[in-house]
């Protein structure tokens, strides 16, 4: 995703994690709480790990 598209998605809250601006300024960067991002990454990893195990014949 390019930076422009990411900013538009953040502004409309269409990213898979909540984003906020830390100040009341449109020039303030969008921020993501690291624990929210970690939960999202862990869930994606678990989903694709199971798929990988099936392909590899681990299960």
C-alpha distances in whole Angstrom, upper triangle without the diagonal:
4,7,8,6,6,10,11,10,12,15,15,15,13,11,13,15,17,16,19,20,23,25,25,24,21,20,20,17,15,17,16,19,19,22,19,16,19,20,17,16,20,20,17,19,22,21,20,23,25,24,24,28,29,28,30,33,33,33
4,6,5,6,9,10,11,12,14,16,16,14,13,16,17,18,17,19,19,22,24,24,22,19,18,18,15,15,17,17,21,21,23,21,19,21,23,20,19,23,23,21,23,26,25,24,27,29,28,28,31,32,31,33,36,36,37
4,6,5,6,9,10,10,12,14,15,14,13,16,16,17,15,16,16,19,20,21,18,15,14,15,12,11,14,15,19,19,22,20,18,21,23,20,20,24,24,22,24,27,27,26,28,31,30,30,33,35,34,35,38,38,39
4,5,5,6,9,10,11,13,14,13,13,17,17,18,15,17,16,19,20,20,18,14,14,15,13,12,15,17,21,22,24,22,20,23,25,22,22,26,26,24,26,29,28,28,31,33,32,32,36,37,36,38,41,41,41
4,5,5,6,9,10,11,12,11,10,14,15,16,14,16,17,20,21,21,19,16,16,17,14,13,16,16,20,21,23,21,19,22,23,20,20,24,24,21,24,27,26,25,28,30,29,30,33,34,33,35,38,38,39
4,5,5,6,9,10,10,9,8,11,12,13,11,13,14,17,19,19,18,15,15,15,12,10,12,12,16,17,19,17,15,18,19,17,17,21,21,19,21,24,24,23,26,28,28,28,32,33,32,34,37,36,37
4,5,5,6,9,10,10,10,13,13,13,10,11,12,15,16,16,14,11,11,11,9,8,11,12,16,18,20,18,17,20,21,19,20,23,23,22,25,27,27,27,30,32,31,32,35,36,36,38,40,40,40
4,5,5,6,9,8,9,13,14,14,12,13,13,17,18,17,16,12,13,14,12,11,14,15,18,20,22,20,18,22,23,20,21,25,24,23,26,28,27,27,30,32,31,33,36,37,36,38,41,41,41
4,5,5,6,5,6,10,11,11,10,12,14,17,19,18,17,14,16,15,13,11,13,13,16,18,20,17,16,19,19,16,18,22,21,19,22,25,24,24,27,29,28,30,33,33,33,35,38,37,37
4,5,5,6,6,9,9,8,6,8,10,13,15,15,14,12,13,12,10,7,9,10,13,15,17,14,14,18,18,16,17,21,20,20,22,25,24,25,28,30,29,31,33,35,35,37,39,38,38
4,6,8,9,13,12,10,8,9,10,13,14,13,13,10,12,12,11,8,11,13,16,18,20,17,17,21,21,19,21,24,24,23,26,28,28,28,31,33,33,34,37,38,38,40,42,42,42
4,5,8,11,12,10,10,11,13,16,17,16,16,13,16,15,14,12,14,14,17,20,21,18,18,21,21,19,21,24,23,22,26,27,26,27,30,32,31,33,36,37,37,39,41,41,40
4,6,8,8,7,7,9,12,15,17,17,17,15,17,16,14,11,12,12,14,17,17,14,14,18,17,15,18,21,19,19,23,24,23,25,28,29,29,31,33,34,35,37,39,38,37
4,7,8,9,9,12,15,18,20,20,20,17,19,18,16,13,14,13,16,17,18,15,14,18,17,14,16,19,18,17,20,22,21,22,25,26,26,28,31,31,31,34,36,35,35
4,5,7,8,11,14,17,20,20,20,18,19,18,15,11,12,10,13,14,15,12,11,14,14,11,13,16,15,14,17,19,19,19,22,24,24,25,28,29,29,31,33,33,32
4,7,9,13,16,19,22,23,23,21,22,20,17,14,13,11,12,13,13,9,9,12,11,7,10,13,11,11,14,16,15,17,19,21,21,22,25,26,27,29,31,30,29
4,6,10,14,16,19,20,21,19,20,18,15,12,10,7,9,10,10,6,6,10,9,7,10,13,12,12,15,17,17,19,21,22,23,24,27,28,29,31,32,31,31
4,7,11,13,16,17,18,17,18,16,14,10,9,7,8,10,11,8,9,12,12,11,14,16,15,16,19,21,21,22,24,26,27,28,30,32,33,34,36,35,34
4,7,10,12,14,14,13,14,12,10,6,5,5,8,11,12,10,10,14,14,13,15,18,18,18,21,23,23,24,27,29,29,30,33,34,35,36,38,37,37
4,6,9,10,11,11,12,9,8,5,5,7,9,12,14,12,13,16,17,16,19,21,22,22,25,27,27,28,30,32,33,34,36,38,39,40,42,41,41
4,6,7,8,8,9,6,6,5,6,9,11,14,17,15,16,19,20,20,22,24,25,25,27,30,30,31,33,35,36,37,39,41,41,43,45,44,44
4,7,8,10,11,7,8,8,7,10,11,14,16,16,17,20,21,21,23,25,26,27,29,31,32,33,35,37,38,38,41,43,43,44,47,45,45
4,6,8,9,6,9,10,10,14,15,18,20,20,20,23,25,25,26,29,30,30,32,35,35,36,38,40,41,42,44,46,47,48,50,49,49
4,7,9,7,10,11,13,16,18,21,23,22,23,26,27,26,29,31,32,32,34,37,37,38,40,42,43,44,46,48,48,50,52,51,51
4,5,5,9,10,13,16,19,22,24,23,23,27,28,27,29,32,32,32,35,37,37,38,40,42,43,44,46,48,48,49,52,51,51
4,5,8,9,13,16,19,22,24,23,23,26,27,26,28,31,31,31,33,36,36,36,39,41,41,42,45,46,46,48,50,49,49
4,6,9,12,16,19,21,24,23,22,26,28,26,27,31,31,31,33,36,36,36,38,41,41,41,44,46,46,47,50,49,49
4,7,9,13,15,18,21,20,20,23,25,24,25,28,29,29,31,33,34,34,36,39,39,40,42,44,44,45,48,47,47
4,6,10,13,15,18,17,16,20,22,21,21,25,26,25,27,30,30,31,33,35,36,36,39,41,40,42,44,43,44
4,7,10,13,15,14,13,17,18,17,19,22,22,22,24,27,27,28,30,32,33,33,36,38,38,39,42,40,41
4,7,9,12,11,11,14,16,15,16,19,20,20,22,25,26,26,28,30,31,32,34,36,36,37,40,38,39
4,6,9,7,7,10,12,11,13,15,17,17,19,21,22,23,25,27,28,28,31,33,33,34,37,35,35
4,6,5,6,9,10,11,13,14,16,17,19,20,22,23,24,27,28,29,30,33,33,34,36,34,34
4,5,5,6,9,10,10,12,14,15,16,18,20,21,22,24,26,26,28,30,31,31,34,32,32
4,5,5,6,9,10,10,12,14,15,16,18,20,20,23,25,25,26,29,30,31,32,30,30
4,5,5,6,9,10,11,13,14,16,17,19,20,22,23,24,26,28,29,30,32,30,30
4,5,5,6,9,10,11,12,14,16,17,18,20,21,22,24,26,27,28,30,28,28
4,5,5,6,9,10,10,12,14,15,16,18,20,20,22,24,25,26,28,26,26
4,6,5,6,9,10,11,12,14,15,17,19,20,21,23,25,25,27,25,24
4,6,5,6,9,10,11,13,14,16,17,18,20,22,23,24,26,24,24
4,5,5,6,9,10,11,12,14,15,16,18,20,21,22,24,22,22
4,5,5,6,9,10,10,12,14,15,16,19,20,20,22,20,20
4,5,5,6,9,10,11,13,14,16,17,19,20,21,20,19
4,6,5,6,8,10,11,12,14,16,17,18,20,19,19
4,5,5,6,9,10,10,12,14,15,16,18,16,17
4,6,5,6,9,10,11,13,14,15,16,14,14
4,6,6,7,9,10,11,13,15,16,15,14
4,5,5,6,9,10,11,12,14,13,14
4,5,5,6,9,10,10,12,11,11
4,5,5,6,9,10,10,9,9
4,5,5,6,9,10,10,10
4,5,5,6,9,9,10
4,5,5,6,5,6
4,5,5,6,6
4,5,8,9
4,5,8
4,6
4
